[in-house]
Structures are given as C-alpha cells and as structure tokens.
Amino acid sequence: MFRLGAKQIARAAAPQARNYATLREIEMRLKSIKNIEKITNTMKIVASTRLNKAQRAMQASRVFNESEAEFNKNADPAKTEELKEEGAEAATTPEDKTLLIVVSSDKGLCGSIHSQISKSARKRAQALNGNVDIVAIGDKVKAQLTRTHGDNVKLAFNGVGKEAPNFTEVALIVDEISKLGKYENVEILYNKFVSGVSFEPSTFSIFTSDAIANAPGINKYELENEEITKDLSEFSLANNLLTAMAEGYASEISARRNAMDNASKNAGDMINSYSILYNRTRQAVITNELVDIITGASSLD
C-alpha cells in the first residue's frame, strides 16, 4: 500500500511542478508589466511638464514668422516667382534642384510622428522626379530617408530635439546648409502643431535673394544693396527653420505624451488581466495540493 501511495504522489508531482512553474512565470510577467507601467507613466508626466515650455517656445517663434509674412506680403516676392515659373522652360536647367530640409529629432517613443514626416518627404521627392537634395535634421528622419533616398541626403544634423530650439542653434545649422551652394527652390518640411492630440506635415517655402530683390514692393523698404537681399534670404531661412523646429518640437512632446498615456492604459489593462489569471492559477494550485493530500491520505488507509 505504501508503494502504491508513493506512485500516486510521484504521478501528481509532475503537474504540480508545471503549475508552480506557470505561477512563477505569471508572477514575473506581472511584475515586469508593473515596472513598465511605472516607466511609461513617469514619461507621460515628464512630457506633460515639458509641453508647456514647448508651446511657449512655439508661440514665440510664430511671432517672428508672422512679422516675416507681413514683409513678404508687402514686398510680394511671390510675384517674382510666378513670373519666373512662366518662363521656366527656357530658364530651367537640369542642374536646378530643390533643397528639401526635413525637420525631425533624435528621440523616439512618440508614435508615428517621424514616419509620417519621412513619408511626406519621400512623396515630395517623388513629385520632384528625384531632382532634389535633402537635408535631414534629426537621426530618426535621417535613418528612414537614407534607406530609400540615400543618394539625395547631402547633409544631416543630430543632437536636436532634447530641448526647445533657439536661434543660435538654428543659425549654426543654416551656416552649414549655405555651404551646399545656391538653390533655386528651398523648402522646409516639418510637423505643424495643430492641437494637443494632432499634428500635420506642412511646408515653408523660402524666397531666394533674387526673388526678394526683384519683388514689386521691395522699393518700400529701400533695399538696393544685393548683399542686403542675400542676408534677408538667409535670415528668412533661419527664421522659418526656427519656427519649423519649434512646431516640430511641440508636436513631438505632445505625441510622446499621448503615446505614453496609451501605453500606461494598455499596461493597466494587462495588469488587471494577469492579476486575474494569477489568482485563478494560484487557486488551482492550492486546490490540486489539497486533492493530492486527501488522495494520499486515503491511499494510506
């Protein structure tokens, strides 16, 4: 009878070991998810705090951008661009290229904000039939565009997106961009901040020094020196790039806050599910142990 009881206990030992292993796995998984929830919740709080600062920087940059828009409205360099486009077939050469400056950052965990701007950049490059040089601001957009348009990426910057952009940082970037040479068309592609939950890829077009010098209303400002109009064009590039980077920074912080909020909610749902599974499995293990004890005691009688 003792041998029979021992065999029964041995047969019951294997499923018990599996139950204990499963219980430990669930417990470790539950602990891991709780740690992840703490991290994502902390990142959400940090992003919420930084969003106010990012929005203030964005509003400040918009003031300068609105002043430039008023200057362009009075001078009307767009009229010069329209006249140039009418004779584009005769004036354009195969060497004329568009410089596309794509603004992103180095940091991830912010949803689809980098993939969307990269998708818009690829679409714009395709519309220009590949006759485009690309400047990538941020490692994320550089990595994505290099895979599809590696030959078009002429310059890239990293170390951006950690803090709100400032004019000194932007001026240094513009100095490096100006070394690429003169382009007939310069565009800045960036993520425009729409609201706390949405953003959209948008574009700034930069007028060349020739377009500013030949603008119908430029005489209002008595700018006859060619060097001054060149400086105005470079300042316009820096001004618009500052606005683009500030808008992109605010969009990224907002997207990261939303992404971490969703991640925290999903982690909470998983914690509830695993807690229920853990309790059920634990109860099943206890029940099996009681059954084994009762069965073993009965076999010894």
Legacy VTK file of the C-alpha trace (Angstrom):
# vtk DataFile Version 3.0
C-alpha trace
ASCII
DATASET POLYDATA
POINTS 301 float
0.000 0.000 0.000
2.920 2.326 0.741
4.361 1.715 -2.759
1.004 2.451 -4.331
0.749 5.731 -2.441
4.274 6.701 -3.484
3.478 6.109 -7.158
0.357 8.220 -6.893
2.332 11.006 -5.266
5.043 10.768 -7.962
2.430 10.998 -10.718
0.910 14.066 -9.065
4.336 15.730 -8.632
4.801 16.443 -12.380
1.620 18.504 -12.908
2.285 20.293 -9.620
5.764 21.282 -10.834
4.229 22.581 -14.064
1.642 24.545 -12.100
4.314 26.090 -9.890
6.404 26.992 -12.949
3.390 28.573 -14.627
2.572 30.507 -11.463
6.111 31.856 -11.226
6.075 32.831 -14.892
2.813 34.728 -14.446
4.172 36.435 -11.337
7.357 37.521 -13.148
5.339 38.712 -16.121
3.024 40.688 -13.862
5.968 42.291 -12.073
7.556 43.228 -15.415
4.363 44.874 -16.690
4.002 46.855 -13.449
7.555 48.171 -13.878
6.815 49.158 -17.467
3.656 50.953 -16.348
5.690 52.980 -13.831
8.171 53.973 -16.553
5.536 54.966 -19.133
3.529 56.861 -16.526
6.647 58.783 -15.471
7.466 59.592 -19.103
3.912 60.846 -19.596
4.243 63.179 -16.606
7.609 64.481 -17.846
6.192 65.071 -21.355
3.177 66.901 -19.907
5.518 69.178 -17.956
7.737 69.875 -20.968
4.775 70.501 -23.274
4.000 73.878 -21.669
7.573 75.046 -22.263
7.487 73.721 -25.829
4.253 75.571 -26.569
5.678 78.833 -25.216
8.719 78.451 -27.491
6.400 77.690 -30.411
4.268 80.786 -29.778
7.405 82.949 -29.563
8.690 81.636 -32.896
5.318 82.300 -34.526
5.615 85.998 -33.682
8.788 86.323 -35.775
7.275 84.198 -38.531
4.198 86.435 -38.679
6.454 89.513 -38.995
8.218 87.937 -41.956
4.883 87.003 -43.512
3.899 90.668 -43.300
7.153 91.669 -45.007
6.562 89.142 -47.796
3.009 90.417 -48.205
4.201 93.995 -48.660
7.200 93.176 -50.856
5.394 90.357 -52.746
8.408 88.244 -53.819
5.911 85.545 -54.778
5.087 87.644 -57.858
8.697 87.295 -58.965
8.471 83.525 -58.516
5.303 83.416 -60.636
6.948 85.337 -63.462
9.973 83.058 -63.285
7.746 79.977 -63.484
6.097 81.310 -66.659
9.492 81.202 -68.370
10.661 78.098 -66.576
11.049 76.017 -69.733
13.599 78.438 -71.141
15.341 79.313 -67.880
15.467 75.999 -66.060
18.490 73.778 -66.455
18.898 70.121 -65.476
21.235 71.245 -62.674
18.481 73.250 -60.952
17.498 71.348 -57.857
15.175 71.783 -54.921
16.685 71.757 -51.457
14.326 69.921 -49.125
15.029 70.437 -45.412
13.212 67.769 -43.373
12.838 68.579 -39.678
12.601 65.810 -37.107
14.616 64.827 -33.992
16.827 62.127 -32.481
14.351 60.731 -29.951
11.666 58.071 -30.351
8.751 56.698 -28.322
6.443 59.324 -29.772
4.094 57.420 -32.053
4.190 57.836 -35.825
5.458 61.410 -35.912
8.810 60.524 -37.533
7.396 58.017 -40.016
4.755 60.485 -41.209
7.246 63.261 -41.914
9.522 60.771 -43.694
6.596 59.557 -45.791
5.776 63.151 -46.772
9.426 63.763 -47.683
9.520 60.673 -49.926
6.285 61.759 -51.579
7.661 65.252 -52.217
10.918 63.847 -53.626
8.905 61.652 -55.967
6.869 64.658 -57.120
10.139 66.423 -57.980
11.259 63.365 -60.008
14.209 62.858 -57.698
15.736 66.217 -58.676
16.167 67.147 -55.032
18.848 67.394 -52.375
17.786 66.545 -48.850
18.969 67.929 -45.540
17.877 65.773 -42.599
17.601 67.379 -39.177
17.395 64.561 -36.646
18.645 60.980 -36.617
15.171 59.451 -36.920
14.307 61.011 -40.265
17.887 60.542 -41.484
17.712 56.783 -40.846
14.393 56.431 -42.678
15.293 58.583 -45.687
18.749 57.054 -46.079
17.148 53.667 -46.766
15.165 54.992 -49.756
16.943 58.201 -50.846
20.498 57.715 -49.640
21.997 59.437 -52.681
19.824 62.524 -52.162
20.704 63.071 -48.495
23.552 65.595 -48.684
23.673 66.790 -45.093
22.357 65.595 -41.724
22.295 67.011 -38.221
21.873 65.238 -34.906
21.773 66.299 -31.272
18.451 68.071 -31.807
15.131 67.630 -30.044
16.458 67.379 -26.487
15.406 70.938 -25.655
13.347 73.664 -27.291
15.263 75.130 -30.272
16.882 78.558 -30.098
18.055 80.974 -32.778
21.757 80.364 -32.058
21.370 76.659 -32.752
19.362 77.351 -35.903
21.866 79.935 -37.175
24.683 77.362 -36.935
22.588 74.869 -38.907
21.831 77.477 -41.592
25.556 78.313 -41.901
26.283 74.667 -42.713
23.360 74.454 -45.150
24.561 77.557 -47.011
27.826 75.735 -47.785
25.904 73.359 -50.074
25.558 76.153 -52.629
22.740 78.119 -54.184
19.349 76.524 -54.899
16.521 77.928 -56.971
13.962 76.465 -54.621
14.243 75.781 -50.879
11.511 74.059 -48.877
11.264 73.190 -45.189
9.129 70.164 -44.334
8.043 69.927 -40.697
5.291 68.731 -38.344
2.871 71.570 -37.636
1.332 71.583 -34.168
-2.469 71.628 -34.599
-3.688 70.655 -31.138
-2.693 68.565 -28.148
-3.761 65.409 -29.968
-2.960 66.120 -33.618
-0.249 67.399 -35.961
0.187 67.528 -39.723
3.168 67.663 -42.116
3.475 71.194 -43.530
5.882 73.159 -45.699
7.622 76.543 -45.636
8.894 77.897 -48.964
11.945 80.165 -48.790
12.329 83.000 -51.287
15.724 83.403 -52.920
17.686 86.662 -52.788
16.858 87.284 -56.472
13.136 86.916 -55.806
13.358 89.399 -52.930
15.467 91.879 -54.934
13.015 91.791 -57.875
9.868 91.873 -55.729
7.379 94.566 -56.885
7.072 96.139 -53.440
10.697 95.923 -52.316
11.166 99.652 -53.018
9.044 100.385 -49.949
11.991 99.280 -47.836
14.724 100.977 -49.932
16.841 97.849 -50.111
19.066 98.376 -53.117
22.149 96.540 -51.927
22.375 92.985 -53.286
24.207 91.883 -50.153
21.252 93.001 -48.019
18.762 90.928 -50.004
21.079 87.926 -49.677
21.158 88.431 -45.900
17.373 88.728 -45.909
17.070 85.406 -47.707
19.397 83.704 -45.202
17.537 85.295 -42.291
14.260 84.105 -43.813
15.652 80.568 -43.931
16.804 80.760 -40.303
13.537 82.341 -39.172
11.361 79.752 -40.873
13.628 76.909 -39.753
13.333 78.101 -36.143
9.543 78.097 -36.441
9.588 74.659 -38.073
11.810 73.183 -35.356
9.711 74.769 -32.593
6.495 73.452 -34.145
8.056 70.022 -34.577
9.346 70.018 -31.004
5.903 70.829 -29.597
4.299 68.194 -31.853
6.824 65.579 -30.725
6.348 66.269 -26.998
2.568 66.146 -27.433
2.788 62.897 -29.411
5.083 61.355 -26.785
2.682 62.304 -24.003
-0.213 60.704 -25.871
1.839 57.593 -26.709
2.930 57.133 -23.090
-0.628 57.716 -21.890
-1.902 54.979 -24.212
0.943 52.691 -23.157
0.119 53.234 -19.477
-3.546 52.452 -20.087
-2.682 49.302 -22.024
-0.284 48.239 -19.265
-3.052 48.783 -16.708
-5.401 46.559 -18.701
-2.729 43.865 -18.934
-2.073 44.097 -15.185
-5.770 43.516 -14.486
-5.849 40.520 -16.843
-2.681 38.965 -15.447
-3.804 39.591 -11.867
-6.996 37.648 -12.506
-5.005 34.878 -14.255
-2.500 34.769 -11.376
-5.237 34.480 -8.751
-7.042 31.759 -10.687
-3.823 29.806 -11.264
-2.825 30.157 -7.618
-6.240 28.932 -6.523
-5.949 25.985 -8.915
-2.532 25.081 -7.458
-3.888 25.195 -3.916
-6.880 23.069 -4.922
-4.619 20.494 -6.582
-2.442 20.318 -3.471
-5.481 19.732 -1.266
-6.703 16.999 -3.626
-3.265 15.339 -3.584
-3.115 15.479 0.223
-6.604 13.996 0.554
-5.861 11.335 -2.079
-2.550 10.421 -0.474
-4.108 10.186 2.964
-6.892 7.975 1.639
-4.427 5.616 -0.070
-2.563 5.056 3.197
-5.694 3.909 4.994
LINES 1 302
301 0 1 2 3 4 5 6 7 8 9 10 11 12 13 14 15 16 17 18 19 20 21 22 23 24 25 26 27 28 29 30 31 32 33 34 35 36 37 38 39 40 41 42 43 44 45 46 47 48 49 50 51 52 53 54 55 56 57 58 59 60 61 62 63 64 65 66 67 68 69 70 71 72 73 74 75 76 77 78 79 80 81 82 83 84 85 86 87 88 89 90 91 92 93 94 95 96 97 98 99 100 101 102 103 104 105 106 107 108 109 110 111 112 113 114 115 116 117 118 119 120 121 122 123 124 125 126 127 128 129 130 131 132 133 134 135 136 137 138 139 140 141 142 143 144 145 146 147 148 149 150 151 152 153 154 155 156 157 158 159 160 161 162 163 164 165 166 167 168 169 170 171 172 173 174 175 176 177 178 179 180 181 182 183 184 185 186 187 188 189 190 191 192 193 194 195 196 197 198 199 200 201 202 203 204 205 206 207 208 209 210 211 212 213 214 215 216 217 218 219 220 221 222 223 224 225 226 227 228 229 230 231 232 233 234 235 236 237 238 239 240 241 242 243 244 245 246 247 248 249 250 251 252 253 254 255 256 257 258 259 260 261 262 263 264 265 266 267 268 269 270 271 272 273 274 275 276 277 278 279 280 281 282 283 284 285 286 287 288 289 290 291 292 293 294 295 296 297 298 299 300
